[in-house]
């Protein structure tokens, strides 16, 4: 089915669901009544390709491997991947390397299970988020902070931290995990989780701070890991035949290990999955109304379809940034108080895609707010209200601004005339996608924060234990500076 045909069918369905009258399908025949029967529900499910979560797709070089998943979990929570987390840097700055945690950064600092594997902030704090308590996380982190290396302010990350729930299925129609797996809001990574996992390490704002430049960041992290005996052993166990000694460990192994962990964080078995699998009695009356409105009058199914409830396309919607409200004076991604989205991924190739952002999944949205690339919607109701007003509110990007950038708003973004009851019902429907994270190998809890990691540093959210840091034996090694 072409996109134009899909849009036409969704628009016609919206007329049916909203007025219960007569409309036409794409062949021109008359269709009467609001969908009520199981046959009509199945027709919607088929039309929009709605399916329960499939089995995890694995790339050939990163198949399911319990040792690798366990290693990836440790790396994900270990601040040793953060530039300014290194004990030597802190000691040189006159700080207690075990107890000064203000600039500690791990992947989990901004993607923590307590916040739906995100951080609960409109814009991610990154290295800049000072921790005045050892367990400060998410909104409890305070910006801006200073680099312990240069003393200069560290900028906040100009976008909302996306959750890693179900990223195993990111891509167009949950396709190949290596060629169409769009990552980040601007889709700048297409090679999958393995490539995505190692990019934040190089970013000054996200993880590196002032410890080193982008060109040497990955080599510096690898040098740190090679110097930790437990990591060398664990990498050898996770990559048999590839790693036998420290010098065999490369940045690609780090990416594959973290990706192996992230790929397992999926949430099958939600009530939504049961519904589209044929159990039509699992929804309340309100949730069923939300289902009808979501795929009908609300036009949500134009973008949110398939097994992941996303087509992963880039859309120009005109969502406002609200940078001034989040952090006064912040100039945003484009340096002018805004964010050009897809354009920033490649200004030449995507010169005509300013303000375009990747369509995100609806799955698990109950746990992953704030919403949109800028975190400008604090609640799911605010998300639906944006679409209901057609992006034409004073807080949204105006048509004139879009036209001035040489682009136009996606045609599916237009006033919808949803009632309060329908808005609340759509929110209730979206929450039916919530489900627990499935268990890992041998009952491994993928949402558990390790109480210790091989570096001896303290994972985010874990109180600093009493006594000296266990890393003191390698504290003075030059590679940790």
C-alpha positions as CSV (number, residue, x, y, z in Angstrom):
1,X,0.0,0.0,0.0
2,X,1.4,3.4,-0.9
3,X,1.7,6.2,1.7
4,X,-0.9,8.3,-0.2
5,X,-3.3,5.3,-0.1
6,X,-2.6,4.8,3.6
7,X,-3.2,8.4,4.4
8,X,-6.5,8.4,2.4
9,X,-7.7,5.3,4.2
10,X,-6.8,6.9,7.6
11,X,-8.6,10.1,6.7
12,X,-11.8,8.2,5.7
13,X,-11.6,6.1,8.8
14,X,-11.5,9.3,10.8
15,X,-14.8,10.5,9.3
16,X,-16.4,7.1,10.2
17,X,-15.1,7.1,13.8
18,X,-16.0,10.7,14.5
19,X,-19.5,11.0,13.1
20,X,-20.6,7.4,12.6
21,X,-21.8,8.5,9.1
22,X,-21.1,7.5,5.6
23,X,-17.7,7.8,4.0
24,X,-15.8,6.2,1.1
25,X,-12.9,3.8,1.0
26,X,-10.1,4.2,-1.5
27,X,-12.1,2.3,-4.1
28,X,-15.0,4.7,-3.8
29,X,-17.5,2.3,-2.2
30,X,-19.8,3.4,0.7
31,X,-18.8,2.4,4.2
32,X,-21.3,2.9,7.0
33,X,-21.1,2.9,10.8
34,X,-18.5,3.1,13.6
35,X,-16.3,-0.1,13.8
36,X,-17.6,-2.4,16.5
37,X,-17.4,-6.0,15.3
38,X,-14.3,-8.2,15.6
39,X,-14.1,-8.3,11.9
40,X,-13.9,-4.5,11.7
41,X,-11.2,-4.4,14.4
42,X,-9.3,-7.0,12.5
43,X,-9.6,-4.9,9.4
44,X,-8.0,-2.0,11.2
45,X,-5.2,-4.2,12.5
46,X,-4.5,-5.5,9.0
47,X,-4.7,-2.1,7.4
48,X,-2.1,-0.6,9.7
49,X,0.1,-3.7,10.0
50,X,-0.4,-3.9,13.8
51,X,1.4,-6.9,15.3
52,X,2.8,-8.0,18.7
53,X,6.5,-7.5,19.1
54,X,8.4,-10.0,17.0
55,X,11.5,-12.0,18.0
56,X,14.6,-10.0,18.4
57,X,16.6,-9.6,15.1
58,X,20.3,-10.2,15.6
59,X,23.1,-9.1,13.2
60,X,25.4,-11.8,12.1
61,X,28.3,-10.5,14.1
62,X,26.4,-10.1,17.3
63,X,24.2,-13.1,18.0
64,X,22.6,-13.8,21.3
65,X,25.5,-14.4,23.8
66,X,24.8,-14.4,27.6
67,X,28.4,-13.5,28.5
68,X,28.3,-10.6,26.1
69,X,25.0,-9.4,27.4
70,X,26.3,-9.5,31.0
71,X,29.4,-7.6,29.9
72,X,27.3,-5.0,28.1
73,X,25.3,-4.4,31.2
74,X,28.4,-3.7,33.3
75,X,29.8,-1.3,30.6
76,X,26.4,0.4,30.3
77,X,26.5,1.3,34.0
78,X,30.2,1.9,34.4
79,X,31.3,5.6,34.6
80,X,34.7,4.6,33.3
81,X,33.3,5.3,29.8
82,X,32.9,9.0,30.8
83,X,35.8,11.3,30.0
84,X,35.9,13.1,33.4
85,X,35.0,10.0,35.5
86,X,38.7,8.9,35.4
87,X,40.2,8.7,38.9
88,X,43.5,10.3,37.8
89,X,41.8,13.4,36.5
90,X,39.9,13.9,39.7
91,X,43.0,13.4,41.8
92,X,44.9,15.9,39.6
93,X,42.1,18.4,40.2
94,X,42.4,17.9,44.0
95,X,39.3,15.9,44.4
96,X,38.7,12.6,46.1
97,X,38.4,10.3,43.1
98,X,36.1,7.9,44.9
99,X,33.7,10.4,46.4
100,X,33.6,13.3,43.9
101,X,31.0,12.2,41.5
102,X,29.8,15.4,39.9
103,X,31.1,14.7,36.4
104,X,30.8,10.9,36.5
105,X,29.1,9.8,33.2
106,X,28.0,6.3,32.2
107,X,25.4,5.4,29.5
108,X,23.0,4.8,32.3
109,X,23.4,8.4,33.7
110,X,21.1,9.6,31.0
111,X,19.4,6.3,30.3
112,X,18.5,5.0,33.7
113,X,15.9,2.3,34.4
114,X,14.3,4.5,37.1
115,X,13.3,6.8,34.3
116,X,12.3,4.4,31.6
117,X,15.9,4.1,30.4
118,X,15.8,7.8,29.7
119,X,16.4,10.6,32.3
120,X,13.0,12.3,32.9
121,X,14.4,15.7,31.8
122,X,13.2,17.9,28.9
123,X,16.8,18.1,27.7
124,X,19.5,15.8,28.9
125,X,22.1,17.2,31.3
126,X,25.0,15.1,30.0
127,X,28.4,15.8,31.7
128,X,27.1,19.2,32.8
129,X,24.6,17.8,35.3
130,X,26.2,18.2,38.8
131,X,25.4,15.6,41.4
132,X,25.1,17.2,44.8
133,X,24.1,13.9,46.2
134,X,25.6,10.6,45.3
135,X,22.3,9.3,44.1
136,X,21.0,12.4,42.2
137,X,19.5,11.3,38.9
138,X,17.4,12.7,36.1
139,X,15.6,15.9,37.1
140,X,17.7,15.9,40.3
141,X,20.8,16.8,38.4
142,X,21.6,20.5,38.3
143,X,23.0,22.4,35.2
144,X,25.2,23.9,34.2
145,X,28.4,22.3,35.6
146,X,32.1,22.9,35.1
147,X,34.7,20.7,33.5
148,X,37.2,19.5,36.1
149,X,39.8,19.5,33.4
150,X,39.4,23.0,31.8
151,X,37.2,24.7,34.4
152,X,34.9,25.9,31.6
153,X,31.1,25.4,31.6
154,X,29.8,22.2,30.0
155,X,26.8,22.6,27.8
156,X,23.6,20.7,28.2
157,X,22.7,18.2,25.5
158,X,20.3,20.0,23.1
159,X,17.8,17.1,22.8
160,X,15.7,14.9,25.0
161,X,17.3,11.6,25.9
162,X,15.5,8.8,24.0
163,X,14.7,5.6,25.8
164,X,16.4,2.4,24.8
165,X,13.2,0.3,25.3
166,X,12.7,-1.9,22.3
167,X,15.5,-0.3,20.3
168,X,16.2,-3.8,19.0
169,X,13.4,-3.1,16.5
170,X,14.3,0.4,15.5
171,X,14.1,0.8,11.7
172,X,11.7,1.1,8.9
173,X,9.0,-1.5,9.6
174,X,11.4,-3.2,12.1
175,X,13.6,-4.2,9.2
176,X,17.3,-5.0,9.2
177,X,19.2,-4.3,12.4
178,X,22.2,-3.2,10.5
179,X,21.0,-1.2,7.5
180,X,17.8,0.6,8.3
181,X,17.9,1.0,12.1
182,X,17.5,4.7,12.5
183,X,19.0,6.0,15.8
184,X,18.8,9.4,17.4
185,X,16.1,12.0,16.6
186,X,17.8,13.1,13.4
187,X,18.5,9.5,12.2
188,X,22.2,10.2,11.9
189,X,23.0,6.5,12.6
190,X,21.7,3.9,10.3
191,X,24.0,1.1,11.0
192,X,22.2,-0.1,14.2
193,X,22.9,-0.3,17.9
194,X,26.5,-1.3,17.5
195,X,27.3,2.0,15.9
196,X,25.1,4.0,18.1
197,X,26.5,2.7,21.3
198,X,30.0,4.2,20.8
199,X,29.1,7.6,19.5
200,X,28.1,9.3,22.8
201,X,31.6,8.5,24.1
202,X,33.0,11.0,21.7
203,X,30.6,13.8,22.5
204,X,31.9,16.6,24.8
205,X,28.4,17.4,26.1
206,X,27.2,13.8,26.4
207,X,30.1,11.9,27.9
208,X,33.6,13.1,27.1
209,X,33.6,16.5,28.8
210,X,36.9,18.3,28.6
211,X,39.0,15.1,29.2
212,X,40.0,14.7,25.5
213,X,39.1,15.6,22.0
214,X,36.6,13.7,19.8
215,X,39.4,12.3,17.7
216,X,41.0,10.4,20.6
217,X,38.0,9.7,22.8
218,X,37.4,6.1,21.7
219,X,41.1,5.2,21.9
220,X,41.3,6.7,25.4
221,X,38.3,4.7,26.6
222,X,39.8,1.5,25.1
223,X,43.1,2.2,26.9
224,X,41.2,2.5,30.2
225,X,39.4,-0.8,29.7
226,X,42.6,-2.6,28.7
227,X,44.2,-1.6,32.0
228,X,41.4,-3.2,34.1
229,X,42.2,-7.0,34.5
230,X,38.6,-8.0,35.1
231,X,37.4,-6.3,31.9
232,X,40.1,-8.1,29.9
233,X,38.9,-11.4,31.3
234,X,35.2,-10.6,30.7
235,X,35.9,-9.4,27.1
236,X,37.8,-12.6,26.4
237,X,34.9,-14.7,27.6
238,X,32.4,-12.7,25.6
239,X,34.4,-12.7,22.4
240,X,36.1,-16.2,22.3
241,X,38.5,-16.4,19.4
242,X,38.6,-12.7,19.0
243,X,40.2,-11.5,22.3
244,X,42.9,-13.4,24.1
245,X,44.9,-10.5,25.6
246,X,44.4,-6.8,26.4
247,X,45.7,-5.5,23.1
248,X,43.1,-7.4,21.2
249,X,40.3,-5.3,22.7
250,X,39.1,-2.7,20.3
251,X,36.3,-0.1,20.3
252,X,34.1,-2.3,18.1
253,X,34.0,-4.9,20.9
254,X,32.8,-2.2,23.3
255,X,30.0,-1.3,20.9
256,X,29.0,-4.9,20.3
257,X,28.9,-5.6,24.0
258,X,26.7,-2.6,24.9
259,X,24.5,-3.3,21.9
260,X,24.1,-6.9,23.0
261,X,22.7,-5.7,26.4
262,X,20.5,-2.9,24.9
263,X,19.0,-5.3,22.3
264,X,17.6,-7.5,25.0
265,X,15.6,-4.7,26.7
266,X,12.3,-5.4,25.1
267,X,8.8,-5.3,26.5
268,X,6.6,-8.0,24.9
269,X,3.2,-9.1,26.3
270,X,1.5,-5.8,26.8
271,X,-2.2,-5.6,26.8
272,X,-1.9,-3.9,23.4
273,X,0.1,-6.9,22.1
274,X,-2.7,-9.2,23.4
275,X,-5.3,-7.0,21.7
276,X,-3.8,-7.0,18.3
277,X,-3.0,-10.7,18.8
278,X,-6.8,-11.4,19.0
279,X,-7.8,-10.9,22.6
280,X,-10.3,-8.1,22.1
281,X,-11.6,-8.2,25.7
282,X,-8.5,-6.9,27.4
283,X,-9.3,-3.2,26.7
284,X,-11.6,-1.1,28.8
285,X,-14.3,0.9,27.1
286,X,-12.1,4.0,27.2
287,X,-9.1,2.2,25.8
288,X,-11.2,0.8,23.0
289,X,-12.5,4.3,22.2
290,X,-8.8,5.4,22.2
291,X,-7.9,2.7,19.8
292,X,-10.7,3.8,17.4
293,X,-9.7,7.5,17.7
294,X,-6.0,6.8,17.4
295,X,-6.4,4.9,14.1
296,X,-9.3,7.0,13.0
297,X,-10.1,10.6,13.7
298,X,-6.8,11.3,15.3
299,X,-4.8,10.3,12.2
300,X,-2.1,8.9,14.5
301,X,-1.8,5.7,12.4
302,X,-0.5,7.6,9.5
303,X,2.9,7.6,11.2
304,X,2.5,5.2,14.1
305,X,1.8,1.8,12.5
306,X,3.5,-1.6,12.2
307,X,4.7,-3.8,15.1
308,X,6.6,-0.9,16.6
309,X,3.8,1.7,16.1
310,X,6.2,3.8,14.1
311,X,7.2,4.0,10.5
312,X,10.5,5.6,11.5
313,X,10.2,8.2,8.7
314,X,11.4,11.8,9.1
315,X,8.5,14.3,9.5
316,X,8.3,18.1,9.7
317,X,5.7,18.7,12.4
318,X,6.7,22.1,13.8
319,X,7.0,21.1,17.5
320,X,8.3,24.0,19.5
321,X,11.6,23.8,21.4
322,X,10.9,25.8,24.5
323,X,14.7,26.1,25.2
324,X,14.2,29.4,27.0
325,X,11.8,27.7,29.4
326,X,14.1,24.8,30.0
327,X,17.4,26.7,30.3
328,X,17.4,30.5,29.8
329,X,19.9,31.6,27.3
330,X,20.4,28.2,25.7
331,X,20.9,28.6,22.0
332,X,19.9,25.1,21.0
333,X,21.2,22.8,18.4
334,X,21.3,25.3,15.6
335,X,22.8,28.1,17.7
336,X,19.8,30.3,17.1
337,X,17.5,29.0,19.8
338,X,16.1,26.1,17.8
339,X,16.9,22.7,16.2
340,X,16.9,21.9,12.5
341,X,16.7,18.1,13.1
342,X,17.5,15.9,10.1
343,X,19.5,18.8,8.6
344,X,22.1,18.6,11.3
345,X,22.9,15.0,10.4
346,X,24.1,16.1,6.9
347,X,23.5,19.7,5.9
348,X,24.2,18.9,2.2
349,X,22.3,15.7,1.8
350,X,19.3,16.9,3.9
351,X,19.2,20.6,3.1
352,X,15.5,20.3,2.4
353,X,14.7,18.6,5.8
354,X,15.1,21.4,8.3
355,X,12.9,20.7,11.4
356,X,12.4,17.1,10.3
357,X,12.6,14.5,13.1
358,X,12.3,10.7,13.3
359,X,8.9,9.3,14.1
360,X,9.3,7.6,17.5
361,X,7.5,4.5,18.8
362,X,4.4,4.8,20.9
363,X,5.4,1.7,22.9
364,X,6.2,2.3,26.6
365,X,5.5,6.0,26.3
366,X,3.9,6.0,29.7
367,X,7.4,5.6,31.2
368,X,9.5,7.8,28.9
369,X,8.4,11.4,29.2
370,X,9.0,14.3,28.6
371,X,8.2,14.0,24.9
372,X,9.3,15.2,21.5
373,X,12.9,16.0,20.5
374,X,13.0,19.0,22.9
375,X,11.0,17.5,25.7
376,X,8.6,20.4,25.3
377,X,5.5,18.2,26.1
378,X,5.6,17.1,29.7
379,X,2.6,14.8,29.5
380,X,1.0,12.5,27.0
381,X,-2.0,14.7,27.0
382,X,0.1,17.6,25.9
383,X,1.4,15.5,23.1
384,X,-2.1,14.7,21.8
385,X,-3.1,18.4,22.3
386,X,-0.2,19.4,19.9
387,X,-1.6,17.2,17.2
388,X,-5.2,18.3,18.0
389,X,-4.4,22.0,17.4
390,X,-2.5,21.1,14.2
391,X,0.8,22.6,15.5
392,X,-0.8,26.0,15.2
393,X,-0.4,27.2,18.8
394,X,1.8,30.1,19.9
395,X,4.3,27.6,21.4
396,X,4.7,25.8,18.1
397,X,6.9,26.6,15.1
398,X,4.8,28.8,12.8
399,X,4.2,28.1,9.1
400,X,6.0,31.3,8.4
401,X,9.1,30.1,10.2
402,X,9.0,26.8,8.4
403,X,8.5,28.5,5.0
404,X,11.4,30.8,5.8
405,X,13.6,27.7,6.2
406,X,12.3,26.4,2.8
407,X,10.1,23.6,4.2
408,X,6.5,22.9,4.9
409,X,4.6,21.2,7.7
410,X,3.7,17.5,7.1
411,X,0.1,17.4,5.7
412,X,-1.1,15.0,8.4
413,X,-0.5,17.8,11.0
414,X,-3.7,19.8,11.0
415,X,-6.5,20.6,13.4
416,X,-8.4,17.4,14.4
417,X,-11.3,18.6,16.5
418,X,-10.8,15.9,19.1
419,X,-13.0,16.2,22.2
420,X,-11.6,16.0,25.7
421,X,-13.1,12.5,26.0
422,X,-11.3,11.4,22.8
423,X,-8.0,13.0,23.9
424,X,-8.1,11.2,27.3
425,X,-9.1,7.9,25.5
426,X,-6.1,8.2,23.1
427,X,-3.8,8.7,26.1
428,X,-5.4,5.6,27.8
429,X,-4.9,3.6,24.7
430,X,-1.2,4.5,24.4
431,X,-0.7,3.4,28.0
432,X,-1.8,-0.1,27.0
433,X,1.6,-0.6,25.4
434,X,3.3,-0.6,28.8
435,X,4.8,-4.0,29.8
436,X,7.7,-5.3,32.0
437,X,11.1,-5.8,30.4
438,X,11.5,-9.5,29.6
439,X,14.0,-11.4,31.6
440,X,17.6,-11.8,30.4
441,X,19.6,-15.0,30.1
442,X,19.2,-17.4,33.1
443,X,16.8,-15.0,34.7
444,X,19.1,-12.0,34.5
445,X,17.4,-8.8,35.6
446,X,18.1,-6.4,32.8
447,X,16.7,-3.4,34.7
448,X,18.9,-3.9,37.8
449,X,21.6,-1.4,38.5
450,X,24.9,-3.3,39.3
451,X,26.1,-2.6,42.8
452,X,29.7,-2.7,41.5
453,X,31.4,-2.5,38.2
454,X,34.9,-3.7,37.2
455,X,36.4,-0.2,37.2
456,X,35.7,0.3,40.9
457,X,33.8,3.5,40.2
458,X,30.2,3.7,41.5
459,X,27.3,3.3,39.1
460,X,24.7,6.1,38.8
461,X,22.2,6.0,41.6
462,X,24.2,3.8,43.9
463,X,25.3,5.4,47.1
464,X,29.1,5.7,47.6
465,X,30.2,2.8,49.8
466,X,32.3,3.4,52.8
467,X,36.1,3.0,52.7
468,X,38.7,3.6,50.0
469,X,37.9,3.1,46.4
470,X,38.9,-0.4,45.1
471,X,40.5,1.1,42.0
472,X,43.4,2.7,43.9
473,X,45.9,0.0,42.6
474,X,45.6,1.4,39.1
475,X,44.9,5.0,40.1
476,X,48.2,6.5,38.9
477,X,48.4,4.7,35.5
478,X,48.9,7.4,32.9
479,X,46.1,6.1,30.6
480,X,43.6,7.0,33.3
481,X,44.5,10.7,33.1
